[in-house]
Amino acid sequence: MATLSVPPSPPYPRDDATHLYKAFKGFGCDTSAVINILAHRDATQRALIQQEYRAMYSEELTKRLVKELSGKLEEAILLWLQDPAGRDAEIVRQACTRGDTRTVTEVICSRTPSQIQIFKQIYHARYGTYLEHDLEGLTSGDHKKLLLAYISIPRYEGLEFDRFMADNDAKALYKAGEKRLGTDEHTFIMVFSERSRAHLAAVASSYHSMYHKSLEKAVKSETSGMLEYGLLTILRCAENPGKYFAKVLHRAMKGLGTDDTTLIRVIVTRTELDMQYIKAEYHKKYKKTLNDAVSSETSGNYKAFLLALLGPKH
């Protein structure tokens, strides 16, 4: 469930565009007004506001925001303004450019097949290169094989699965890993890239029943590095994506300093999807609300924007 709160009768996009223009006029920007509008509009409304702004003022709203805002708030709002697929394409492209394989792996391995197909098309249209080509240059070995398979193989997105097939996959993974010396990575890559989320969750359940050990622990003991991270991301998002992203957010805010890029990426990309579940899982695991955690790690208008996306504390 989403945490985005949109007014019951939202203003017309033209009115929002007018109010944004007024917020930019004069000395300094009325940042609170910008946040109050943009943090409470869904993807369709945000696209219409940008269209109206362009038509009325012969200027891109994004370009005006770059002039008016700065720092982490600017980064968060510009990412939020995009549609979900365009956002994923930009996140992956920027991560590829800076050699950030962890972010690339997180985004690819946590998305559904239909989400991947749409953002792949936008990626090619926008950057003039295929995602596959960029992954070839960024990754290597079994990690590369996993990502290339994951973005190209269509997977069923429904909830039904075949228990007999799930049992067979559990046996195959056991034979490929814990039963033998060394690991048959090909089998792990095949099962994790070809099976639906519902099926993979059933495989994990079968594995635990048969061998009295979690599939997650088997992945950790049998693989390492970015291959391990990719497989774990796929598995955790199959079993409980809310719990997975709660952990990602906790890691971003743990210790000295905050990984703001991760904090922004996860909050902005999950607000319209499943942030309610992430908040519930965060509170359950860390005995603290996500709102309180974000509030203690951020400040000013940047904090106000993220909290507006997160919605009420409870």
Residue frames as qw, qx, qy, qz and C-alpha x, y, z in Angstrom:
[[0.000, 0.884, 0.467, 0.000, 0.00, 0.00, 0.00],
 [0.382, 0.540, -0.007, 0.750, 1.10, 3.51, -0.84],
 [0.345, -0.526, -0.448, 0.635, 1.69, 6.27, 1.73],
 [0.115, 0.165, 0.263, 0.943, 1.09, 9.11, -0.74],
 [0.083, 0.623, 0.652, -0.424, -1.73, 11.34, 0.49],
 [0.107, 0.247, 0.452, 0.850, -3.52, 13.22, -2.29],
 [0.300, 0.136, 0.318, -0.889, -6.29, 15.77, -1.52],
 [0.461, 0.377, 0.783, -0.179, -9.79, 14.30, -2.02],
 [0.483, 0.814, 0.318, 0.047, -10.45, 17.00, -4.63],
 [0.579, -0.282, 0.192, 0.740, -7.01, 17.99, -5.90],
 [0.193, 0.749, -0.028, -0.633, -6.69, 21.35, -7.69],
 [0.782, 0.617, 0.084, 0.006, -6.53, 21.43, -11.46],
 [0.796, -0.037, 0.123, 0.592, -2.96, 20.94, -12.78],
 [0.288, 0.677, 0.145, 0.662, -3.13, 24.46, -14.26],
 [0.419, -0.862, -0.017, -0.284, -3.83, 25.89, -10.79],
 [0.845, -0.426, 0.102, 0.308, -0.95, 23.90, -9.32],
 [0.656, 0.319, 0.154, 0.666, 1.35, 25.21, -12.06],
 [0.008, -0.828, -0.098, -0.552, 0.25, 28.78, -11.27],
 [0.641, -0.762, 0.046, -0.082, 0.89, 28.31, -7.53],
 [0.851, -0.146, 0.126, 0.488, 4.33, 26.84, -8.24],
 [0.439, 0.574, 0.131, 0.678, 5.18, 29.82, -10.45],
 [0.288, -0.867, -0.026, -0.406, 4.12, 32.18, -7.66],
 [0.824, -0.539, 0.057, 0.164, 6.29, 30.21, -5.20],
 [0.759, 0.105, 0.141, 0.627, 9.32, 30.84, -7.43],
 [0.205, 0.789, 0.153, 0.558, 8.68, 34.57, -7.88],
 [0.372, -0.900, 0.072, -0.215, 10.20, 37.27, -5.74],
 [0.073, 0.694, -0.664, 0.268, 13.20, 37.01, -3.46],
 [0.207, -0.232, 0.917, -0.250, 13.89, 33.38, -2.65],
 [0.467, -0.110, -0.755, -0.447, 11.69, 30.37, -3.23],
 [0.644, -0.295, 0.316, -0.631, 8.69, 29.48, -1.09],
 [0.244, 0.267, -0.930, -0.063, 9.96, 25.93, -0.66],
 [0.304, 0.127, 0.803, -0.496, 7.18, 24.91, 1.72],
 [0.618, 0.457, 0.109, -0.631, 4.59, 25.75, -0.93],
 [0.472, 0.461, -0.682, -0.317, 6.49, 23.66, -3.50],
 [0.036, 0.127, -0.967, 0.217, 6.61, 20.70, -1.11],
 [0.436, 0.243, 0.592, -0.632, 2.93, 21.04, -0.16],
 [0.678, 0.470, -0.139, -0.548, 1.95, 20.76, -3.81],
 [0.532, 0.469, -0.677, -0.198, 4.37, 18.22, -5.26],
 [0.007, -0.217, 0.928, -0.302, 4.54, 15.82, -2.30],
 [0.443, 0.260, 0.688, -0.513, 0.75, 15.36, -2.47],
 [0.651, 0.508, -0.160, -0.541, 0.22, 14.60, -6.18],
 [0.859, -0.021, 0.505, 0.080, 0.37, 11.19, -7.83],
 [0.488, -0.166, 0.570, 0.640, 2.46, 10.34, -10.92],
 [0.286, 0.602, 0.622, 0.411, -0.29, 11.27, -13.41],
 [0.117, -0.956, -0.253, 0.088, -0.99, 14.59, -11.67],
 [0.454, -0.643, 0.279, 0.551, 2.73, 15.42, -11.53],
 [0.454, 0.132, 0.620, 0.626, 3.05, 14.78, -15.29],
 [0.131, 0.790, 0.530, 0.278, 0.04, 17.03, -16.01],
 [0.292, -0.896, -0.065, 0.329, 1.43, 19.81, -13.79],
 [0.476, -0.371, 0.449, 0.659, 4.69, 19.69, -15.78],
 [0.336, 0.448, 0.648, 0.516, 2.74, 19.87, -19.07],
 [0.049, -0.916, -0.393, -0.058, 0.72, 22.86, -17.88],
 [0.416, -0.758, 0.111, 0.490, 3.79, 24.65, -16.53],
 [0.469, -0.075, 0.555, 0.682, 5.58, 24.20, -19.87],
 [0.202, 0.627, 0.621, 0.425, 2.54, 25.45, -21.82],
 [0.179, -0.931, -0.315, 0.039, 1.96, 28.47, -19.58],
 [0.325, -0.883, 0.196, 0.274, 5.51, 29.68, -18.92],
 [0.706, 0.657, -0.257, 0.061, 7.54, 28.24, -21.88],
 [0.020, 0.632, -0.714, 0.300, 9.92, 26.66, -19.40],
 [0.695, -0.092, -0.713, 0.007, 10.45, 23.16, -18.04],
 [0.631, -0.723, -0.010, -0.282, 9.38, 22.87, -14.41],
 [0.913, -0.212, -0.062, 0.342, 12.43, 20.68, -13.73],
 [0.532, 0.406, -0.057, 0.741, 14.80, 23.38, -15.02],
 [0.229, -0.745, 0.020, -0.626, 13.14, 25.97, -12.79],
 [0.832, -0.547, -0.054, -0.070, 13.42, 23.66, -9.78],
 [0.818, 0.079, -0.111, 0.559, 17.16, 23.23, -10.45],
 [0.206, 0.570, -0.077, 0.792, 17.50, 27.03, -10.23],
 [0.461, -0.654, 0.001, -0.600, 15.36, 27.35, -7.10],
 [0.882, -0.452, 0.074, -0.105, 16.40, 24.32, -5.03],
 [0.291, 0.678, -0.659, 0.143, 19.71, 22.77, -4.06],
 [0.185, -0.401, 0.836, -0.327, 21.33, 19.79, -2.42],
 [0.097, 0.073, 0.989, -0.083, 19.45, 16.73, -1.24],
 [0.412, 0.514, 0.486, -0.574, 16.02, 18.37, -1.52],
 [0.415, 0.587, -0.364, -0.591, 16.65, 19.15, -5.18],
 [0.118, 0.254, -0.942, -0.184, 17.80, 15.56, -5.79],
 [0.219, 0.240, 0.890, -0.318, 14.70, 14.12, -4.08],
 [0.437, 0.589, 0.297, -0.611, 12.12, 16.37, -5.77],
 [0.360, 0.540, -0.535, -0.541, 13.61, 15.95, -9.28],
 [0.049, 0.098, -0.991, -0.079, 13.54, 12.17, -8.84],
 [0.280, 0.376, 0.744, -0.477, 9.96, 12.32, -7.51],
 [0.407, 0.543, -0.043, -0.733, 8.75, 14.35, -10.51],
 [0.255, 0.308, -0.796, -0.454, 9.55, 11.53, -12.92],
 [0.883, -0.061, -0.144, -0.443, 7.25, 8.64, -13.74],
 [0.804, -0.436, 0.403, -0.046, 8.30, 5.34, -12.06],
 [0.903, 0.248, 0.220, 0.273, 9.88, 3.73, -15.14],
 [0.397, 0.813, -0.117, 0.409, 11.77, 6.88, -16.14],
 [0.431, -0.796, 0.349, -0.241, 12.99, 7.18, -12.57],
 [0.900, -0.225, 0.356, 0.111, 14.33, 3.61, -12.54],
 [0.755, 0.540, 0.085, 0.362, 16.05, 4.21, -15.88],
 [0.110, 0.878, -0.239, 0.399, 17.77, 7.32, -14.51],
 [0.653, -0.645, 0.372, -0.139, 18.78, 5.66, -11.22],
 [0.927, 0.003, 0.306, 0.217, 20.32, 2.69, -13.05],
 [0.596, 0.699, 0.007, 0.394, 22.05, 4.90, -15.65],
 [0.117, -0.882, 0.310, -0.335, 23.61, 7.14, -12.99],
 [0.784, -0.470, 0.403, -0.045, 24.68, 4.10, -10.96],
 [0.891, 0.295, 0.192, 0.287, 26.26, 2.52, -14.07],
 [0.358, 0.844, -0.121, 0.381, 28.12, 5.78, -14.78],
 [0.238, -0.785, 0.460, -0.340, 29.64, 5.89, -11.30],
 [0.470, 0.280, -0.832, 0.092, 30.31, 2.13, -11.19],
 [0.431, -0.229, 0.571, -0.661, 27.79, 1.53, -8.39],
 [0.388, 0.015, -0.874, -0.293, 27.01, -2.15, -8.98],
 [0.019, -0.223, -0.842, 0.491, 25.14, -2.46, -5.67],
 [0.361, 0.402, 0.231, -0.809, 22.47, 0.08, -6.63],
 [0.457, 0.279, -0.596, -0.598, 22.14, -1.37, -10.14],
 [0.279, -0.029, -0.960, 0.025, 21.65, -4.84, -8.62],
 [0.131, 0.291, 0.679, -0.662, 19.13, -3.61, -6.04],
 [0.448, 0.380, -0.010, -0.809, 16.94, -1.85, -8.59],
 [0.485, 0.232, -0.705, -0.462, 16.99, -4.66, -11.18],
 [0.317, -0.029, -0.941, 0.113, 16.53, -7.53, -8.73],
 [0.109, 0.297, 0.672, -0.670, 13.72, -5.83, -6.79],
 [0.427, 0.311, -0.121, -0.841, 11.54, -4.97, -9.80],
 [0.747, 0.269, 0.567, -0.218, 8.84, -7.07, -11.47],
 [0.532, 0.122, 0.636, 0.545, 9.32, -8.30, -15.07],
 [0.247, 0.807, 0.469, 0.260, 6.81, -5.75, -16.41],
 [0.232, -0.941, 0.039, 0.245, 8.54, -2.90, -14.54],
 [0.544, -0.397, 0.510, 0.535, 11.90, -4.02, -15.98],
 [0.495, 0.407, 0.617, 0.457, 10.60, -4.20, -19.56],
 [0.109, 0.943, 0.295, 0.107, 9.17, -0.66, -19.41],
 [0.296, -0.890, 0.206, 0.279, 12.25, 0.92, -17.87],
 [0.632, -0.123, 0.563, 0.519, 14.50, -0.93, -20.36],
 [0.407, 0.668, 0.494, 0.379, 12.59, 0.70, -23.25],
 [0.088, -0.993, -0.072, -0.007, 12.91, 4.16, -21.67],
 [0.605, -0.578, 0.355, 0.417, 16.59, 3.52, -20.94],
 [0.589, 0.155, 0.553, 0.569, 17.29, 2.85, -24.63],
 [0.224, 0.827, 0.410, 0.314, 15.14, 5.74, -25.87],
 [0.262, -0.963, -0.017, 0.057, 16.67, 8.23, -23.43],
 [0.458, -0.714, 0.443, 0.292, 20.35, 7.22, -23.45],
 [0.594, 0.661, -0.367, -0.276, 20.77, 5.69, -26.91],
 [0.219, 0.396, -0.888, 0.086, 22.26, 2.50, -25.55],
 [0.769, -0.272, -0.506, -0.279, 20.83, -0.81, -24.40],
 [0.613, -0.662, 0.310, -0.298, 20.80, -1.61, -20.68],
 [0.987, -0.023, 0.089, 0.135, 22.36, -4.99, -21.57],
 [0.620, 0.589, -0.168, 0.490, 25.34, -3.18, -23.13],
 [0.142, -0.765, 0.335, -0.532, 25.94, -1.08, -20.02],
 [0.842, -0.434, 0.251, -0.199, 25.66, -4.14, -17.77],
 [0.921, 0.274, -0.080, 0.266, 28.20, -5.96, -19.94],
 [0.400, 0.636, -0.290, 0.593, 30.72, -3.21, -19.23],
 [0.369, -0.672, 0.296, -0.570, 29.89, -2.79, -15.53],
 [0.814, -0.346, 0.372, -0.282, 29.59, -6.37, -14.26],
 [0.328, 0.496, -0.794, -0.127, 31.44, -9.64, -14.66],
 [0.046, 0.136, -0.973, 0.182, 31.23, -13.40, -14.14],
 [0.130, -0.404, -0.906, 0.008, 28.18, -14.99, -12.55],
 [0.037, 0.555, 0.383, -0.738, 26.87, -11.64, -11.34],
 [0.211, 0.339, -0.408, -0.821, 26.70, -10.47, -14.96],
 [0.198, -0.113, -0.915, -0.332, 24.99, -13.73, -16.01],
 [0.049, -0.491, -0.777, 0.391, 22.35, -13.27, -13.27],
 [0.131, 0.564, 0.155, -0.800, 21.51, -9.66, -14.17],
 [0.219, 0.256, -0.600, -0.726, 21.41, -10.28, -17.94],
 [0.175, -0.250, -0.941, -0.144, 19.12, -13.27, -17.41],
 [0.031, -0.508, -0.665, 0.546, 16.93, -11.36, -14.94],
 [0.196, 0.526, 0.010, -0.828, 16.26, -8.43, -17.29],
 [0.289, 0.269, -0.650, -0.649, 15.57, -10.61, -20.34],
 [0.168, -0.166, -0.969, -0.073, 13.52, -13.60, -19.14],
 [0.486, -0.369, -0.158, -0.776, 9.74, -13.06, -18.83],
 [0.128, -0.043, -0.907, 0.399, 8.40, -14.37, -15.51],
 [0.338, -0.595, -0.668, -0.292, 4.83, -15.01, -14.39],
 [0.015, 0.332, -0.328, 0.884, 3.60, -12.29, -12.03],
 [0.674, -0.428, -0.283, -0.532, 0.57, -14.05, -10.54],
 [0.456, -0.542, 0.553, -0.439, 0.25, -15.79, -7.17],
 [0.977, 0.014, 0.077, -0.199, -0.29, -19.37, -8.40],
 [0.084, 0.634, -0.766, -0.057, 2.56, -21.88, -8.36],
 [0.885, 0.058, -0.427, -0.176, 3.12, -25.62, -8.80],
 [0.637, -0.654, 0.372, -0.168, 4.11, -27.27, -5.49],
 [0.954, 0.042, 0.223, 0.196, 5.66, -30.27, -7.26],
 [0.588, 0.659, -0.055, 0.467, 7.89, -27.96, -9.36],
 [0.218, -0.858, 0.281, -0.369, 8.81, -25.94, -6.27],
 [0.850, -0.416, 0.324, -0.002, 9.91, -29.15, -4.49],
 [0.874, 0.307, 0.145, 0.347, 12.00, -30.14, -7.52],
 [0.292, 0.820, -0.154, 0.468, 13.67, -26.72, -7.62],
 [0.529, -0.752, 0.322, -0.227, 14.46, -26.98, -3.90],
 [0.929, -0.141, 0.294, 0.173, 16.11, -30.38, -4.52],
 [0.694, 0.582, 0.054, 0.420, 18.03, -28.98, -7.51],
 [0.010, -0.883, 0.240, -0.402, 19.35, -26.07, -5.44],
 [0.743, -0.568, 0.344, -0.078, 20.39, -28.43, -2.64],
 [0.913, 0.130, 0.247, 0.298, 22.27, -30.63, -5.12],
 [0.490, 0.739, 0.005, 0.462, 23.85, -27.53, -6.70],
 [0.077, -0.806, 0.301, -0.504, 25.05, -26.18, -3.36],
 [0.509, -0.598, 0.498, -0.369, 25.11, -27.78, 0.04],
 [0.972, -0.028, 0.212, -0.099, 25.19, -31.39, -1.16],
 [0.849, 0.395, -0.005, 0.350, 28.38, -31.00, -3.19],
 [0.543, -0.443, 0.080, 0.709, 31.88, -29.63, -2.95],
 [0.120, -0.060, 0.359, 0.924, 31.88, -26.25, -4.64],
 [0.384, 0.519, 0.457, -0.611, 28.77, -24.62, -6.09],
 [0.327, 0.355, 0.699, 0.528, 26.92, -25.05, -9.37],
 [0.044, 0.391, 0.160, -0.905, 26.15, -21.36, -9.80],
 [0.189, -0.034, -0.639, -0.745, 24.36, -22.01, -13.10],
 [0.286, -0.453, -0.842, -0.072, 21.50, -23.79, -11.31],
 [0.173, -0.557, -0.453, 0.674, 21.10, -20.96, -8.80],
 [0.057, 0.291, -0.238, -0.925, 21.05, -18.38, -11.61],
 [0.214, -0.181, -0.792, -0.542, 18.56, -20.44, -13.64],
 [0.263, -0.546, -0.783, 0.140, 16.06, -20.95, -10.78],
 [0.179, -0.579, -0.327, 0.725, 16.32, -17.38, -9.45],
 [0.055, 0.316, -0.300, -0.898, 16.02, -15.71, -12.88],
 [0.240, -0.098, -0.777, -0.574, 13.34, -17.94, -14.45],
 [0.259, -0.457, -0.843, 0.114, 10.85, -18.49, -11.62],
 [0.210, -0.740, -0.256, -0.585, 8.08, -16.18, -10.47],
 [0.111, -0.489, 0.506, -0.702, 8.15, -14.54, -7.04],
 [0.805, -0.253, 0.159, -0.513, 5.34, -16.75, -5.76],
 [0.943, 0.162, -0.288, 0.035, 7.13, -19.84, -7.03],
 [0.452, 0.467, -0.533, 0.542, 10.47, -18.80, -5.50],
 [0.411, -0.454, 0.420, -0.670, 8.82, -18.15, -2.13],
 [0.947, -0.091, 0.023, -0.308, 7.38, -21.69, -2.37],
 [0.774, 0.365, -0.436, 0.277, 10.86, -23.06, -3.23],
 [0.048, 0.524, -0.549, 0.650, 12.24, -21.38, -0.08],
 [0.714, -0.303, 0.285, -0.563, 9.47, -22.97, 1.99],
 [0.974, 0.126, -0.169, -0.085, 10.12, -26.42, 0.45],
 [0.532, 0.510, -0.525, 0.425, 13.87, -26.04, 0.99],
 [0.247, -0.485, 0.533, -0.648, 13.38, -25.29, 4.68],
 [0.871, -0.147, 0.162, -0.439, 10.97, -28.22, 5.12],
 [0.932, 0.268, -0.240, 0.040, 13.28, -30.69, 3.36],
 [0.688, 0.323, -0.379, 0.527, 16.68, -29.66, 4.68],
 [0.554, -0.728, -0.332, 0.231, 15.89, -27.77, 7.94],
 [0.413, -0.346, 0.093, 0.837, 17.89, -24.78, 6.77],
 [0.340, 0.798, 0.225, -0.443, 16.73, -21.60, 5.12],
 [0.713, 0.539, 0.260, 0.366, 17.39, -21.06, 1.43],
 [0.046, 0.974, -0.127, 0.183, 18.75, -17.63, 2.37],
 [0.570, -0.665, 0.474, 0.089, 21.45, -19.25, 4.55],
 [0.833, 0.144, 0.452, 0.286, 22.26, -21.65, 1.73],
 [0.470, 0.825, 0.101, 0.297, 22.74, -18.71, -0.67],
 [0.215, -0.925, 0.294, -0.108, 24.99, -16.98, 1.87],
 [0.688, -0.464, 0.542, 0.135, 27.16, -20.07, 2.41],
 [0.772, 0.237, 0.517, 0.283, 27.35, -21.09, -1.26],
 [0.456, 0.702, 0.223, 0.501, 27.86, -17.73, -3.01],
 [0.448, -0.525, -0.157, 0.707, 29.64, -14.46, -2.34],
 [0.204, -0.146, 0.262, 0.932, 30.07, -10.88, -3.52],
 [0.364, 0.216, -0.091, -0.901, 27.61, -9.29, -5.91],
 [0.453, -0.082, -0.805, -0.373, 26.19, -12.63, -7.05],
 [0.261, -0.316, -0.813, 0.415, 25.19, -13.32, -3.45],
 [0.103, 0.314, 0.266, -0.906, 23.71, -9.81, -3.12],
 [0.406, 0.105, -0.464, -0.780, 21.68, -10.25, -6.32],
 [0.446, -0.179, -0.867, -0.131, 20.34, -13.67, -5.35],
 [0.184, -0.338, -0.695, 0.607, 19.44, -12.47, -1.85],
 [0.220, 0.228, 0.020, -0.948, 17.67, -9.39, -3.25],
 [0.479, -0.025, -0.646, -0.594, 15.58, -11.58, -5.59],
 [0.429, -0.241, -0.860, 0.136, 14.76, -14.04, -2.79],
 [0.105, -0.312, -0.545, 0.771, 13.92, -11.41, -0.16],
 [0.319, 0.185, -0.123, -0.921, 11.71, -9.48, -2.59],
 [0.486, -0.114, -0.770, -0.397, 9.92, -12.73, -3.44],
 [0.414, -0.327, -0.796, 0.297, 9.24, -13.50, 0.23],
 [0.239, -0.825, -0.429, 0.280, 8.72, -10.04, 1.74],
 [0.446, 0.551, 0.099, 0.699, 9.69, -6.89, -0.19],
 [0.314, -0.881, -0.067, -0.346, 8.58, -4.66, 2.71],
 [0.792, -0.562, 0.120, 0.205, 11.08, -6.33, 5.03],
 [0.751, 0.207, 0.173, 0.603, 13.81, -6.15, 2.39],
 [0.221, 0.705, 0.096, 0.667, 13.42, -2.39, 1.88],
 [0.547, -0.825, -0.026, -0.137, 13.12, -1.78, 5.64],
 [0.832, -0.322, 0.142, 0.428, 16.59, -3.34, 5.96],
 [0.544, 0.447, 0.187, 0.685, 17.96, -1.23, 3.08],
 [0.120, -0.858, -0.095, -0.490, 16.65, 1.93, 4.76],
 [0.721, -0.688, 0.029, 0.073, 18.02, 0.91, 8.17],
 [0.799, -0.044, 0.151, 0.580, 21.46, 0.29, 6.65],
 [0.335, 0.654, 0.173, 0.656, 21.35, 3.73, 4.96],
 [0.278, -0.832, 0.019, -0.479, 20.78, 5.44, 8.32],
 [0.879, -0.424, -0.128, 0.178, 22.94, 3.22, 10.55],
 [0.730, -0.143, -0.014, 0.668, 26.18, 4.47, 12.10],
 [0.185, -0.582, 0.023, 0.791, 27.92, 7.76, 11.44],
 [0.148, 0.308, -0.437, -0.832, 26.43, 9.76, 8.60],
 [0.661, 0.394, 0.510, -0.383, 23.51, 8.94, 6.34],
 [0.293, 0.023, 0.741, 0.604, 23.52, 7.42, 2.86],
 [0.341, 0.480, 0.231, -0.775, 21.13, 10.04, 1.49],
 [0.341, 0.291, -0.636, -0.628, 21.21, 8.70, -2.07],
 [0.222, -0.134, -0.965, -0.039, 19.81, 5.36, -0.86],
 [0.089, 0.406, 0.639, -0.648, 17.36, 7.04, 1.52],
 [0.358, 0.442, -0.101, -0.816, 15.99, 9.20, -1.31],
 [0.309, 0.183, -0.805, -0.472, 15.94, 6.34, -3.84],
 [0.142, -0.224, -0.958, 0.111, 13.96, 3.95, -1.65],
 [0.148, 0.482, 0.538, -0.675, 11.48, 6.46, -0.22],
 [0.329, 0.449, -0.221, -0.801, 10.79, 8.12, -3.59],
 [0.354, 0.170, -0.797, -0.459, 10.45, 4.84, -5.54],
 [0.216, -0.215, -0.946, 0.113, 8.32, 2.99, -2.96],
 [0.195, 0.158, 0.376, -0.892, 5.96, 5.76, -1.76],
 [0.614, 0.201, -0.150, -0.749, 3.35, 4.99, -4.45],
 [0.609, 0.141, -0.755, -0.199, 3.80, 1.20, -4.19],
 [0.778, -0.309, -0.547, 0.030, 4.29, -0.43, -0.80],
 [0.170, 0.494, -0.447, 0.726, 5.63, 2.09, 1.70],
 [0.678, -0.477, 0.110, -0.549, 2.92, 1.22, 4.26],
 [0.980, -0.095, -0.169, 0.042, 4.29, -2.34, 4.39],
 [0.592, 0.396, -0.366, 0.599, 7.89, -1.08, 4.61],
 [0.211, -0.583, 0.295, -0.727, 6.94, 1.19, 7.53],
 [0.865, -0.360, 0.026, -0.349, 5.22, -1.69, 9.32],
 [0.930, 0.093, -0.235, 0.265, 8.21, -4.00, 8.80],
 [0.324, 0.551, -0.358, 0.681, 10.63, -1.26, 9.92],
 [0.464, -0.562, 0.257, -0.635, 8.73, -0.72, 13.17],
 [0.966, -0.189, -0.072, -0.163, 8.43, -4.46, 13.79],
 [0.864, 0.195, -0.246, 0.395, 12.17, -5.11, 13.31],
 [0.428, 0.336, -0.286, 0.789, 13.77, -1.97, 14.77],
 [0.349, -0.622, -0.611, 0.343, 11.18, -0.97, 17.41],
 [0.097, -0.499, -0.018, 0.861, 11.15, 2.58, 16.03],
 [0.564, 0.713, 0.374, -0.183, 8.94, 4.22, 13.43],
 [0.636, 0.304, 0.314, 0.636, 10.50, 4.92, 10.04],
 [0.042, 0.906, 0.195, 0.374, 9.22, 8.50, 10.35],
 [0.531, -0.833, 0.123, 0.092, 11.21, 8.97, 13.60],
 [0.780, -0.162, 0.332, 0.505, 14.34, 7.41, 12.07],
 [0.458, 0.570, 0.319, 0.603, 14.16, 9.68, 9.00],
 [0.183, -0.947, -0.140, -0.224, 13.37, 12.70, 11.18],
 [0.632, -0.710, 0.191, 0.247, 16.51, 12.14, 13.30],
 [0.705, -0.070, 0.423, 0.565, 18.76, 11.68, 10.25],
 [0.325, 0.515, 0.414, 0.677, 17.56, 14.62, 8.11],
 [0.159, -0.518, -0.336, 0.770, 16.76, 18.31, 8.55],
 [0.103, 0.375, -0.148, -0.909, 14.99, 21.34, 7.10],
 [0.643, 0.375, -0.090, -0.662, 12.94, 21.23, 3.94],
 [0.405, 0.304, -0.845, -0.171, 14.62, 17.96, 2.90],
 [0.047, 0.071, 0.906, -0.416, 13.23, 16.33, 6.05],
 [0.464, 0.335, 0.319, -0.755, 9.81, 17.95, 5.48],
 [0.577, 0.372, -0.467, -0.558, 9.63, 16.53, 1.94],
 [0.329, 0.148, -0.933, 0.006, 10.59, 12.95, 2.89],
 [0.142, 0.170, 0.789, -0.573, 8.16, 12.97, 5.83],
 [0.538, 0.341, 0.034, -0.770, 5.38, 14.27, 3.57],
 [0.564, 0.268, -0.687, -0.371, 5.95, 11.26, 1.29],
 [0.206, 0.058, -0.936, 0.278, 6.01, 8.86, 4.27],
 [0.495, -0.517, -0.475, -0.512, 2.63, 10.11, 5.51],
 [0.569, -0.679, 0.155, -0.437, 1.42, 10.00, 9.14],
 [0.090, -0.544, 0.803, -0.227, 3.63, 8.26, 11.68],
 [0.390, 0.008, 0.889, -0.240, 1.11, 5.49, 12.41]]
